[in-house]
Amino acid sequence: MRTSIATVSLSGPLTEKLTAAARAGFDGVEIFENDLLASPLSPEEIRARCADLGLSIDLYQPMRDIEALPAEEFARALRRAEHKFRLMERLGADTVLVCSSVSPLAEDDDALAAFQLRRLADLAQDFGVRVAYEALAWGRHVSTYDHAWRIVEAAGHPALGTCLDSFHILARGSDPKGIEDIPGEKIFFLQLADAPLMAMDVLQWSRHYRCFPGQGGFDVAGLVGHVIRAGYRGPLSLEVFNDVFRQAEAGPTAVDALRSLLVLQESVGLSAPPAPVVPTGVAFAELVTPDVEPVSEILEALGFARTARHRSKPVDLWEQGEARLLLNTGPAARRDGTRLAAVGLESPDPAGAARRAESLLAPVLPRRRAPEDVPLDAVAAPDGTELFFCATGRPGLPSWTSDFEPVEPGEPVGPGEPAAPATGGVHRIDHLALTQPWHQFDEAALFHRSVLGLDARDSVDVADPYGLLRSRAVANADGSVRIALGVGPAPSADEGGRAQHIALATDDLVTAARRFRAAGGRLLDIPANYYDDLAARYEFADGELDDLRELGILYDRDAGGAFRHCYTETIGRVFFELVQRDADYRGYGAQNAPVRLAAQHVRRPVR
């Protein structure tokens, strides 16, 4: 189906919004009245600009407080409407959105509303305009879609139909099944938005917290299914009021918006992009660093050994069990300090995973490689993290490990540093924690669900000493791939300094932590007050709490079992977490995050 987006969903002046929508691949736009009023372009120039960009103008909106008015007020409303219809002629728009009235003058009289909407439609028809009547969830007398439809049906005018808006319908808890009783040709327009489930005033909810389909808690796909079965064949259009989106760059937001519609169409059977290829494990995590020494020291203390070096790039492979880390000291490392730059994901079908990602607008990354290097498909996640689709050591498929040549035991790792044997008790990467740019948190959750096929858990708020952080985890079914997405509450100058981390799994955390400290590693200090509280909440075996206190190990428990974890110091923008989880524990120790964050504020990162 055709796709459209309301200009109010994007940031910037109207011309930038139109350009962003066109570049993302939208077919059309809704012109929001305020955007037109603030534009230096005439309606004719806006029309020409849209035509040049290949965009249709699918809707002009909104026209407010029209129906069920006293005669004098209605006469003024008709005069205002005639002016708007003349403007729409110049603009080249043939459908106008009329919202149900919120005027204190509006009367609770459906017959009067139908009569006046018919008069409005008569006038609109003279200008070649259709009127799409929409029930606002906070309308004074008309606040549900079925009530709006009854009035439209009673008016019985060919130029009058209804506009359905998923937010207004689902926010009120209305049953969308009744949409199938509306003739498809009388559904003049469909506006779509999702939203997180919140207990708040519906107007404030609507004006500040809408998001794109698939990013909130509404069953938007179910609603669209009812609309399609009713016979609607118009565009799928996004109308999203969101404080974050209206401050973020329009281009990436528009791409995120169109991706949400592509995923939505797939979910209701309107399109068939390449099927998701769910990753089955983490092949590697790649760190870039301008200074190899502090990173190699902490890796050695964790029990990793440098086992191989890339044949043509300054990249070393460090291994312990099935945990593989790449340490890159190339030119990119000199720009942003030590950071987590790339993740290799084990894939049953790397080429299929790349096709899926490209079909959902993930940026395919060009890769500089020598002729003998293994070809690897890679895309960029919203935060810029490079995602490689890998088949490590599988017969018949190229393996990234073929690009690495073994190093001799004891060969120097840094200045005079011999490679250490793998002795830390780590057996794999448990999870990765990626800090998202403040304006891309919802985009990141949708990206990892739709492009990678991972399941998303509910978003949670975590208390930081300087505000609230949001976190949302995505994972595959067996937990072999777990990614915790986090973001702070607002943009800030030091956002780039927020740390990411790699969690390493061990079966005996106490022993692993002691080995790490004995090898010269430093663990994050946890306040004694935390352990006093822990003693009140849980019962421990003799000496267990003393071990936790001594080593700075944090503890959590749920119905699936226990979770123990501790943290290293931060180097640049990266730190490590050692974790021991019972098999059925599915969390990440979120209740301990405030304690960890406070402790990290005390301990400054090593640069």
Backbone torsions as a table, in degrees:
resi	resn	phi	psi	omega
1	MET	NA	158.3	177.8
2	ARG	-66.7	152.0	-179.4
3	THR	-120.0	147.0	-178.1
4	SER	-146.1	160.8	178.1
5	ILE	-145.2	138.2	175.8
6	ALA	-74.1	137.0	-178.2
7	THR	-62.5	-23.4	178.7
8	VAL	-65.9	-15.6	-178.1
9	SER	-77.4	-12.9	-174.2
10	LEU	-119.6	160.3	-179.5
11	SER	-93.6	162.6	173.5
12	GLY	98.2	177.9	176.2
13	PRO	-70.5	165.1	-172.8
14	LEU	-56.8	-42.3	-177.5
15	THR	-61.8	-38.5	178.3
16	GLU	-68.1	-38.2	179.0
17	LYS	-63.5	-44.0	-179.8
18	LEU	-63.9	-42.1	179.4
19	THR	-63.7	-43.5	-179.7
20	ALA	-63.0	-43.6	179.9
21	ALA	-62.4	-43.4	-179.2
22	ALA	-66.5	-44.7	-178.7
23	ARG	-65.0	-33.5	178.1
24	ALA	-68.1	-28.3	179.1
25	GLY	115.3	12.8	177.1
26	PHE	-68.6	151.5	177.5
27	ASP	-87.0	-30.4	-175.9
28	GLY	-154.4	178.3	179.6
29	VAL	-138.4	154.8	162.8
30	GLU	-96.9	127.9	176.7
31	ILE	-89.6	115.3	177.3
32	PHE	-80.3	133.1	-171.1
33	GLU	-54.8	-42.7	-178.5
34	ASN	-61.2	-33.8	177.6
35	ASP	-66.2	-39.6	178.1
36	LEU	-67.2	-44.4	-177.5
37	LEU	-62.0	-32.3	-177.6
38	ALA	-88.1	-4.4	-175.9
39	SER	-86.6	138.9	175.1
40	PRO	-75.3	-10.5	-179.7
41	LEU	-81.4	144.1	174.4
42	SER	-73.8	162.2	175.9
43	PRO	-54.4	-38.2	179.1
44	GLU	-65.2	-39.2	179.6
45	GLU	-69.1	-36.8	176.4
46	ILE	-64.8	-42.3	177.7
47	ARG	-59.0	-45.8	-179.3
48	ALA	-66.0	-39.6	179.3
49	ARG	-62.1	-44.2	178.1
50	CYS	-61.4	-42.7	-179.9
51	ALA	-62.5	-42.6	178.9
52	ASP	-61.7	-33.7	-178.7
53	LEU	-85.4	-5.3	-178.3
54	GLY	79.1	23.4	-179.6
55	LEU	-104.8	134.1	169.0
56	SER	-87.9	153.7	173.6
57	ILE	-98.7	102.7	-170.3
58	ASP	-86.9	-21.9	-175.8
59	LEU	-159.6	143.0	168.4
60	TYR	-112.3	133.3	-173.1
61	GLN	-158.9	157.1	-4.1
62	PRO	-108.9	157.7	169.6
63	MET	-107.6	124.3	-169.4
64	ARG	-115.1	155.6	169.0
65	ASP	52.8	62.7	-177.0
66	ILE	-107.2	-40.2	-165.5
67	GLU	-102.4	160.8	176.2
68	ALA	58.4	38.7	-178.5
69	LEU	-103.4	155.7	169.7
70	PRO	-56.4	153.3	-171.9
71	ALA	-53.2	-44.5	-178.1
72	GLU	-63.6	-43.0	180.0
73	GLU	-67.1	-38.0	-179.4
74	PHE	-66.7	-37.3	176.7
75	ALA	-60.5	-40.8	177.2
76	ARG	-66.1	-37.6	179.4
77	ALA	-64.9	-39.2	178.3
78	LEU	-65.2	-39.0	178.4
79	ARG	-62.9	-41.7	177.4
80	ARG	-63.9	-41.1	-179.8
81	ALA	-63.7	-41.0	-179.9
82	GLU	-60.9	-40.7	177.3
83	HIS	-60.7	-42.7	-179.5
84	LYS	-67.1	-36.3	179.4
85	PHE	-66.3	-37.5	177.1
86	ARG	-65.7	-39.8	176.5
87	LEU	-62.6	-40.8	-179.5
88	MET	-64.6	-34.1	174.2
89	GLU	-58.6	-44.7	-180.0
90	ARG	-67.9	-33.9	-177.0
91	LEU	-78.5	-26.1	-176.8
92	GLY	84.8	26.0	177.9
93	ALA	-104.5	137.7	-176.1
94	ASP	-115.4	3.6	178.7
95	THR	-134.2	132.8	178.8
96	VAL	-118.1	140.7	177.0
97	LEU	-91.1	125.6	175.0
98	VAL	-114.8	117.6	-180.0
99	CYS	-84.4	146.9	174.4
100	SER	-60.0	144.5	-169.5
101	SER	-67.6	142.1	169.8
102	VAL	-115.5	7.7	-177.4
103	SER	-66.4	136.5	175.5
104	PRO	-65.5	-14.1	178.3
105	LEU	-84.7	-14.6	-177.3
106	ALA	-65.0	140.0	-178.5
107	GLU	-100.0	150.1	178.0
108	ASP	-84.3	75.4	-172.4
109	ASP	-146.5	98.6	-177.3
110	ASP	-63.4	-36.5	-179.5
111	ALA	-64.6	-41.4	178.3
112	LEU	-66.6	-40.1	178.4
113	ALA	-61.5	-44.5	-179.9
114	ALA	-64.5	-41.9	-179.9
115	PHE	-62.1	-46.5	-176.8
116	GLN	-71.5	-35.4	175.6
117	LEU	-66.7	-33.4	175.7
118	ARG	-65.5	-42.4	176.7
119	ARG	-60.3	-43.0	178.4
120	LEU	-61.6	-43.2	180.0
121	ALA	-65.4	-36.0	174.8
122	ASP	-57.0	-48.4	-179.5
123	LEU	-64.7	-43.1	-179.4
124	ALA	-61.1	-39.6	-177.7
125	GLN	-61.6	-33.6	178.3
126	ASP	-62.2	-24.1	-178.7
127	PHE	-105.2	8.9	-178.9
128	GLY	71.1	28.9	-176.4
129	VAL	-111.4	143.4	171.9
130	ARG	-104.1	145.9	179.9
131	VAL	-107.6	121.3	177.5
132	ALA	-106.2	110.4	-174.9
133	TYR	-92.4	126.0	-174.4
134	GLU	-121.4	136.6	175.5
135	ALA	-85.4	113.5	171.1
136	LEU	-72.1	140.7	-179.4
137	ALA	-62.3	-20.6	178.5
138	TRP	-112.7	20.7	178.3
139	GLY	-55.8	148.7	-175.1
140	ARG	-63.5	-47.6	-179.9
141	HIS	-122.6	-21.7	-179.8
142	VAL	-119.8	111.0	-174.4
143	SER	-132.8	4.3	179.0
144	THR	-128.3	151.3	-175.5
145	TYR	-65.0	-35.1	-178.3
146	ASP	-70.4	-33.6	176.4
147	HIS	-66.9	-43.6	178.2
148	ALA	-60.6	-41.2	179.8
149	TRP	-64.9	-38.9	179.1
150	ARG	-60.3	-39.1	179.9
151	ILE	-69.0	-43.0	177.9
152	VAL	-61.7	-43.5	-179.8
153	GLU	-62.6	-41.4	179.5
154	ALA	-66.5	-34.2	179.5
155	ALA	-67.3	-37.5	173.1
156	GLY	58.8	47.1	-179.2
157	HIS	-117.6	135.5	-177.3
158	PRO	-63.9	-23.5	-179.9
159	ALA	-92.9	7.9	179.8
160	LEU	-119.3	125.5	175.4
161	GLY	-140.3	-166.6	-178.7
162	THR	-115.8	153.4	170.5
163	CYS	-111.6	128.5	177.3
164	LEU	-102.7	133.0	-179.2
165	ASP	-124.9	119.3	-174.4
166	SER	-60.7	-35.1	-179.5
167	PHE	-65.1	-50.2	-176.7
168	HIS	-61.8	-32.1	-179.5
169	ILE	-77.2	-50.5	-172.8
170	LEU	-79.4	-29.0	179.0
171	ALA	-65.5	-28.7	178.5
172	ARG	-88.2	-3.6	-178.8
173	GLY	75.8	18.7	179.1
174	SER	-67.9	149.7	177.5
175	ASP	-83.6	114.6	-176.5
176	PRO	-75.4	-5.9	-177.8
177	LYS	-59.6	-31.0	-179.4
178	GLY	-64.8	-13.8	177.2
179	ILE	-59.0	-32.2	-178.0
180	GLU	-64.8	-13.9	177.5
181	ASP	-86.1	-7.2	179.0
182	ILE	-89.9	127.9	177.0
183	PRO	-57.7	135.2	-175.5
184	GLY	-57.3	-35.1	-178.1
185	GLU	-71.8	-14.2	177.8
186	LYS	-94.9	-3.3	170.4
187	ILE	-89.7	97.8	-173.7
188	PHE	-77.5	-26.8	-176.7
189	PHE	-158.7	151.2	179.2
190	LEU	-128.9	119.7	176.6
191	GLN	-110.1	137.3	-173.7
192	LEU	-123.3	138.1	172.3
193	ALA	-158.0	148.3	172.9
194	ASP	-106.7	177.8	175.3
195	ALA	-166.2	148.2	171.7
196	PRO	-66.7	148.0	179.7
197	LEU	-73.6	118.9	-174.5
198	MET	-139.9	150.7	175.1
199	ALA	-101.7	93.2	-178.7
200	MET	-159.9	170.2	177.0
201	ASP	-54.4	131.4	-172.5
202	VAL	-65.1	-32.3	179.4
203	LEU	-65.9	-46.3	178.2
204	GLN	-66.2	-38.6	176.6
205	TRP	-57.5	-46.3	-178.3
206	SER	-67.2	-42.8	-171.7
207	ARG	-76.1	-20.3	-171.9
208	HIS	-125.1	-20.5	-166.9
209	TYR	-123.9	7.5	175.4
210	ARG	-62.9	156.6	175.8
211	CYS	-147.1	178.6	-177.2
212	PHE	-78.1	153.0	-179.2
213	PRO	-52.6	134.8	-178.5
214	GLY	93.8	-7.6	-179.2
215	GLN	-103.8	-6.7	-178.6
216	GLY	-121.3	-151.7	-175.3
217	GLY	-112.0	4.3	-178.5
218	PHE	-85.1	151.3	174.5
219	ASP	-88.3	72.6	-179.1
220	VAL	-67.3	-38.1	-179.8
221	ALA	-61.7	-40.9	178.3
222	GLY	-61.6	-41.6	178.5
223	LEU	-63.8	-44.6	-179.9
224	VAL	-61.5	-37.3	176.8
225	GLY	-57.5	-43.1	178.0
226	HIS	-64.1	-40.8	-178.5
227	VAL	-65.0	-41.6	179.5
228	ILE	-65.9	-41.2	179.3
229	ARG	-67.1	-23.4	175.8
230	ALA	-72.7	-16.3	179.0
231	GLY	106.4	9.9	179.3
232	TYR	-68.3	134.8	179.5
233	ARG	-131.1	15.8	178.1
234	GLY	-81.1	-170.4	-177.7
235	PRO	-74.8	154.7	166.3
236	LEU	-89.7	116.2	-173.5
237	SER	-121.5	139.2	-179.6
238	LEU	-97.7	128.0	171.2
239	GLU	-127.8	102.3	-171.9
240	VAL	-126.2	117.7	172.3
241	PHE	-97.7	115.6	-175.3
242	ASN	-151.5	123.1	-176.7
243	ASP	-59.5	-37.1	-178.6
244	VAL	-70.4	-47.4	-178.4
245	PHE	-61.4	-34.3	-176.7
246	ARG	-77.6	-3.4	173.6
247	GLN	-110.4	-15.8	-176.4
248	ALA	-84.0	164.5	178.8
249	GLU	-62.7	135.0	-172.5
250	ALA	-65.8	-38.2	-174.8
251	GLY	-58.9	-58.0	178.3
252	PRO	-61.8	-34.6	178.4
253	THR	-63.4	-41.1	179.2
254	ALA	-64.3	-38.9	177.2
255	VAL	-64.2	-44.7	177.0
256	ASP	-59.1	-41.0	-179.8
257	ALA	-62.6	-47.4	-179.1
258	LEU	-66.8	-37.5	176.3
259	ARG	-57.4	-40.7	-179.7
260	SER	-61.5	-36.7	178.8
261	LEU	-73.3	-35.4	176.8
262	LEU	-63.3	-43.1	178.4
263	VAL	-66.5	-39.5	178.8
264	LEU	-61.8	-45.7	179.8
265	GLN	-63.1	-37.3	175.8
266	GLU	-62.2	-42.7	-174.7
267	SER	-68.3	-24.2	179.3
268	VAL	-104.8	10.3	174.2
269	GLY	80.6	18.5	179.6
270	LEU	-89.0	-13.2	178.3
271	SER	-151.3	164.4	-178.1
272	ALA	-138.0	75.5	174.6
273	PRO	-68.7	170.9	174.7
274	PRO	-51.7	139.2	-175.2
275	ALA	-66.6	151.9	176.4
276	PRO	-61.3	142.0	173.9
277	VAL	-117.2	101.2	-173.3
278	VAL	-75.0	127.8	178.5
279	PRO	-64.5	150.4	-176.1
280	THR	-111.5	2.1	179.4
281	GLY	174.0	173.2	176.4
282	VAL	-101.4	114.9	-179.9
283	ALA	-74.4	-42.1	179.4
284	PHE	-165.0	162.6	167.7
285	ALA	-124.5	133.8	-175.2
286	GLU	-110.6	124.9	175.1
287	LEU	-102.8	138.8	169.4
288	VAL	-109.3	141.6	-177.0
289	THR	-152.1	140.7	174.5
290	PRO	-82.0	-11.0	-175.2
291	ASP	-137.4	103.5	-173.8
292	VAL	-70.3	-26.4	-169.3
293	GLU	-62.1	-53.9	-178.2
294	PRO	-65.0	-31.4	179.5
295	VAL	-71.9	-44.3	179.6
296	SER	-64.9	-33.7	178.1
297	GLU	-63.1	-43.6	-178.2
298	ILE	-72.3	-33.2	177.0
299	LEU	-66.0	-41.7	177.9
300	GLU	-63.5	-41.9	179.3
301	ALA	-64.4	-31.4	177.2
302	LEU	-75.3	-10.8	177.7
303	GLY	101.3	8.3	178.1
304	PHE	-80.9	152.7	174.0
305	ALA	-124.2	141.2	174.0
306	ARG	-76.7	117.3	-172.8
307	THR	-110.1	-21.6	-175.3
308	ALA	-158.1	163.4	178.0
309	ARG	-133.9	140.3	178.3
310	HIS	-61.6	138.6	-174.0
311	ARG	-67.9	-23.4	-175.3
312	SER	-130.8	-0.1	-176.9
313	LYS	-131.8	155.8	178.7
314	PRO	-79.2	64.7	-176.6
315	VAL	-129.1	125.9	177.9
316	ASP	-106.6	145.5	175.8
317	LEU	-102.5	125.3	175.8
318	TRP	-113.9	137.5	-175.5
319	GLU	-136.0	151.7	169.4
320	GLN	-158.7	117.8	-173.5
321	GLY	58.2	-129.7	177.1
322	GLU	-96.6	7.0	177.7
323	ALA	-87.0	123.6	-179.1
324	ARG	-125.4	129.8	178.2
325	LEU	-124.3	136.1	174.5
326	LEU	-104.0	137.2	179.3
327	LEU	-117.7	111.9	-173.1
328	ASN	-107.8	123.5	178.5
329	THR	-115.4	25.9	-180.0
330	GLY	-73.7	-172.5	-175.7
331	PRO	-57.7	-34.7	-178.5
332	ALA	-61.6	-27.7	-177.7
333	ALA	-67.4	-23.6	-175.9
334	ARG	-81.8	-7.9	-176.7
335	ARG	-84.9	-49.2	-168.6
336	ASP	-121.1	9.8	-179.2
337	GLY	77.0	-170.0	-177.1
338	THR	-70.9	125.6	-177.9
339	ARG	-156.3	162.3	174.0
340	LEU	-87.0	112.4	-170.5
341	ALA	-105.4	-26.7	-173.9
342	ALA	-151.7	154.5	177.6
343	VAL	-134.0	130.9	172.4
344	GLY	-95.5	127.0	-179.2
345	LEU	-110.6	124.6	174.2
346	GLU	-65.0	131.5	-175.7
347	SER	-132.6	136.0	174.7
348	PRO	-63.9	-23.9	-177.5
349	ASP	-149.3	83.3	-176.5
350	PRO	-56.2	-42.2	179.9
351	ALA	-65.3	-40.1	177.9
352	GLY	-65.8	-37.4	177.8
353	ALA	-63.5	-39.1	178.8
354	ALA	-67.8	-39.0	178.0
355	ARG	-63.8	-41.7	177.4
356	ARG	-60.3	-47.4	-178.2
357	ALA	-61.0	-44.2	-178.6
358	GLU	-66.1	-37.9	-179.5
359	SER	-65.4	-23.7	178.9
360	LEU	-104.6	27.5	167.8
361	LEU	71.2	18.1	174.1
362	ALA	-71.2	132.9	-179.6
363	PRO	-65.7	120.8	175.9
364	VAL	-79.2	129.6	-173.3
365	LEU	-93.8	126.9	171.4
366	PRO	-68.3	145.7	-176.4
367	ARG	-128.3	121.6	174.9
368	ARG	-76.4	121.9	-179.8
369	ARG	-147.7	152.5	175.1
370	ALA	-73.3	158.0	-177.8
371	PRO	-54.8	-32.5	-177.1
372	GLU	-86.5	-4.9	-178.3
373	ASP	-71.6	148.6	178.0
374	VAL	-68.1	131.9	175.5
375	PRO	-72.1	131.0	178.8
376	LEU	-130.0	132.0	175.3
377	ASP	-81.6	135.4	-179.3
378	ALA	-143.3	144.8	175.0
379	VAL	-131.4	163.7	179.0
380	ALA	-100.2	131.4	171.1
381	ALA	-75.3	166.6	-178.6
382	PRO	-55.5	-31.5	-179.3
383	ASP	-84.8	2.3	-179.8
384	GLY	93.8	-7.7	176.8
385	THR	-61.2	131.6	178.2
386	GLU	-83.3	131.0	180.0
387	LEU	-113.2	118.2	179.1
388	PHE	-103.1	137.1	177.2
389	PHE	-98.3	118.4	-166.8
390	CYS	-122.5	155.3	169.5
391	ALA	-132.8	87.9	-171.1
392	THR	-77.4	113.7	172.8
393	GLY	66.2	22.6	-179.5
394	ARG	-94.1	132.1	-178.3
395	PRO	-58.0	137.7	175.9
396	GLY	85.1	-6.5	179.9
397	LEU	-124.7	142.1	179.5
398	PRO	-65.3	136.2	-179.6
399	SER	-111.9	132.3	179.7
400	TRP	-58.4	-26.4	-178.5
401	THR	-66.0	-17.6	179.2
402	SER	-67.2	-18.0	178.9
403	ASP	-80.6	-5.2	-175.1
404	PHE	-109.7	140.8	177.8
405	GLU	-110.0	133.6	-177.3
406	PRO	-59.7	147.3	173.2
407	VAL	-102.6	152.0	179.4
408	GLU	-72.8	142.3	175.5
409	PRO	-54.7	132.8	179.7
410	GLY	86.8	-4.8	177.4
411	GLU	-62.8	138.2	-175.6
412	PRO	-56.8	138.0	176.3
413	VAL	-96.8	-47.8	175.2
414	GLY	-127.4	-160.2	180.0
415	PRO	-63.1	102.0	177.4
416	GLY	72.4	14.9	-175.6
417	GLU	-102.0	117.7	175.8
418	PRO	-77.2	152.6	177.0
419	ALA	-67.6	138.8	-178.1
420	ALA	-95.8	149.6	174.1
421	PRO	-68.8	157.1	-179.9
422	ALA	-80.1	107.7	-172.6
423	THR	-136.0	12.7	-169.6
424	GLY	-90.7	-4.3	-179.7
425	GLY	83.0	4.9	177.4
426	VAL	-81.0	137.1	-179.6
427	HIS	-119.9	-16.4	176.1
428	ARG	-168.6	173.4	172.3
429	ILE	-83.3	120.6	-179.1
430	ASP	-77.4	-49.4	176.7
431	HIS	-161.6	166.9	176.4
432	LEU	-119.3	141.7	177.2
433	ALA	-117.4	116.6	-174.6
434	LEU	-115.3	121.2	177.9
435	THR	-82.1	125.2	-176.8
436	GLN	-94.8	150.0	168.8
437	PRO	-55.2	146.0	-169.9
438	TRP	-56.7	-29.8	-174.6
439	HIS	-96.6	6.4	-175.9
440	GLN	-123.6	18.2	-177.8
441	PHE	-64.8	-49.7	-179.8
442	ASP	-65.7	-38.2	177.7
443	GLU	-61.0	-42.2	-178.4
444	ALA	-62.9	-41.8	179.8
445	ALA	-63.1	-44.5	178.7
446	LEU	-65.0	-41.4	179.9
447	PHE	-58.3	-51.5	-175.7
448	HIS	-68.2	-30.4	176.2
449	ARG	-73.1	-49.9	-170.8
450	SER	-81.5	-44.4	-176.5
451	VAL	-76.3	-43.7	-176.0
452	LEU	-96.1	-13.8	179.3
453	GLY	76.6	21.9	179.5
454	LEU	-85.8	152.1	177.1
455	ASP	-87.4	139.4	-177.8
456	ALA	-105.5	138.7	173.0
457	ARG	-91.5	170.4	179.3
458	ASP	-64.2	150.0	175.3
459	SER	-72.2	141.2	177.5
460	VAL	-126.9	152.9	176.2
461	ASP	-101.0	135.8	-179.4
462	VAL	-122.2	132.2	-177.7
463	ALA	-81.9	121.0	172.6
464	ASP	-105.1	152.7	178.4
465	PRO	-55.6	-21.0	-177.2
466	TYR	-116.9	22.8	177.0
467	GLY	144.0	-174.5	178.2
468	LEU	-96.9	139.9	173.0
469	LEU	-110.0	141.5	174.2
470	ARG	-98.4	145.4	179.2
471	SER	-142.3	141.6	176.7
472	ARG	-146.5	128.1	-177.0
473	ALA	-98.8	144.2	172.4
474	VAL	-125.6	146.3	-175.5
475	ALA	-158.6	160.8	170.0
476	ASN	-86.9	179.3	-169.2
477	ALA	-64.8	-38.9	-175.6
478	ASP	-95.9	3.9	177.1
479	GLY	78.0	9.5	177.6
480	SER	-74.4	-16.5	170.3
481	VAL	-126.3	117.6	177.5
482	ARG	-133.8	129.4	177.9
483	ILE	-132.3	124.3	176.5
484	ALA	-99.5	117.8	179.7
485	LEU	-96.6	128.8	-178.5
486	GLY	-133.6	156.2	177.4
487	VAL	-157.0	150.8	176.0
488	GLY	-82.5	179.7	-171.6
489	PRO	-81.8	-15.8	-173.3
490	ALA	-162.5	161.7	176.9
491	PRO	-66.3	148.7	178.8
492	SER	-152.1	158.1	-176.3
493	ALA	-65.8	-28.2	-176.5
494	ASP	-103.0	24.1	-177.2
495	GLU	-56.3	-38.3	-179.3
496	GLY	-61.5	-15.8	-179.6
497	GLY	-86.7	-7.4	179.6
498	ARG	-64.4	133.5	-170.8
499	ALA	-82.5	151.7	169.0
500	GLN	-111.4	163.8	177.7
501	HIS	-150.0	161.8	179.6
502	ILE	-115.6	123.1	179.0
503	ALA	-98.1	127.8	-175.7
504	LEU	-110.7	130.5	-175.2
505	ALA	-88.2	137.4	174.4
506	THR	-138.7	155.0	178.3
507	ASP	-90.8	-9.8	-178.5
508	ASP	-144.5	88.9	-172.7
509	LEU	-68.4	-38.9	-178.6
510	VAL	-59.4	-46.2	179.4
511	THR	-65.4	-42.9	-179.6
512	ALA	-63.6	-40.8	180.0
513	ALA	-66.7	-39.2	178.8
514	ARG	-66.1	-40.8	177.3
515	ARG	-61.1	-42.1	-179.1
516	PHE	-61.4	-46.9	179.4
517	ARG	-66.2	-38.3	179.7
518	ALA	-64.7	-27.4	179.5
519	ALA	-86.1	6.1	176.6
520	GLY	99.4	2.4	179.0
521	GLY	-77.2	152.8	179.1
522	ARG	-114.9	129.2	177.1
523	LEU	-97.7	154.1	-180.0
524	LEU	-64.7	131.8	177.8
525	ASP	-77.0	131.6	-180.0
526	ILE	-112.1	133.1	-176.6
527	PRO	-60.9	147.7	179.1
528	ALA	-61.1	-30.7	-179.8
529	ASN	-58.3	-32.6	180.0
530	TYR	-61.9	-43.1	-176.3
531	TYR	-74.1	-29.8	173.5
532	ASP	-62.5	-41.2	178.3
533	ASP	-68.6	-39.1	179.4
534	LEU	-59.9	-39.5	179.8
535	ALA	-64.2	-30.6	179.5
536	ALA	-77.1	-27.7	-174.1
537	ARG	-91.7	-29.0	-174.7
538	TYR	-133.6	156.7	171.5
539	GLU	-100.8	135.9	-177.7
540	PHE	-122.4	155.7	172.9
541	ALA	-66.4	159.8	-178.6
542	ASP	-55.4	128.9	176.1
543	GLY	83.6	-13.4	-175.7
544	GLU	-66.8	-44.6	-179.1
545	LEU	-65.0	-34.2	177.6
546	ASP	-62.7	-39.7	178.0
547	ASP	-64.6	-42.2	179.5
548	LEU	-61.8	-44.7	-178.5
549	ARG	-64.1	-44.0	-177.5
550	GLU	-61.1	-38.7	-170.9
551	LEU	-101.6	-1.1	-178.4
552	GLY	70.7	34.3	-179.8
553	ILE	-88.9	131.5	176.5
554	LEU	-94.0	157.8	-171.1
555	TYR	-139.3	139.5	174.1
556	ASP	-143.4	157.9	179.6
557	ARG	-148.3	139.9	172.1
558	ASP	-136.6	-168.6	-176.9
559	ALA	-62.6	-23.0	-178.3
560	GLY	-88.1	-10.6	180.0
561	GLY	139.1	-158.6	-173.2
562	ALA	-110.4	158.6	179.1
563	PHE	-139.0	123.7	178.1
564	ARG	-119.5	138.5	-177.8
565	HIS	-157.3	150.2	176.5
566	CYS	-144.6	166.6	-169.0
567	TYR	-130.0	146.9	173.4
568	THR	-87.1	174.1	171.6
569	GLU	-66.9	161.8	179.8
570	THR	-93.1	132.6	175.9
571	ILE	-114.6	113.1	-175.3
572	GLY	64.2	-111.8	179.2
573	ARG	-115.5	21.3	-173.9
574	VAL	-134.0	139.8	166.9
575	PHE	-139.3	169.0	-178.4
576	PHE	-115.1	150.6	176.0
577	GLU	-124.7	132.0	171.3
578	LEU	-98.7	128.3	-175.6
579	VAL	-131.3	147.4	171.4
580	GLN	-130.0	112.0	-177.9
581	ARG	-117.8	138.1	169.7
582	ASP	-65.7	152.5	-170.1
583	ALA	-56.3	-34.1	-174.8
584	ASP	-100.4	4.4	175.3
585	TYR	-77.6	124.8	-173.4
586	ARG	-108.6	-1.5	-174.5
587	GLY	-92.1	-164.0	-176.8
588	TYR	-135.8	17.1	-178.3
589	GLY	69.2	35.5	-173.5
590	ALA	-60.0	-32.5	-177.9
591	GLN	-67.9	-17.8	177.3
592	ASN	-89.3	-9.5	-175.6
593	ALA	-57.5	-40.8	179.0
594	PRO	-59.6	-36.9	178.7
595	VAL	-67.3	-45.1	179.6
596	ARG	-63.0	-44.7	-179.1
597	LEU	-62.4	-41.8	178.4
598	ALA	-63.2	-41.4	179.5
599	ALA	-65.8	-36.0	178.9
600	GLN	-70.3	-29.9	175.5
601	HIS	-65.9	-30.9	178.3
602	VAL	-74.1	-41.8	-178.5
603	ARG	-92.5	108.0	-177.8
604	ARG	-71.6	145.8	-180.0
605	PRO	-62.8	150.6	171.4
606	VAL	-82.7	126.6	-177.0
607	ARG	-94.4	NA	NA
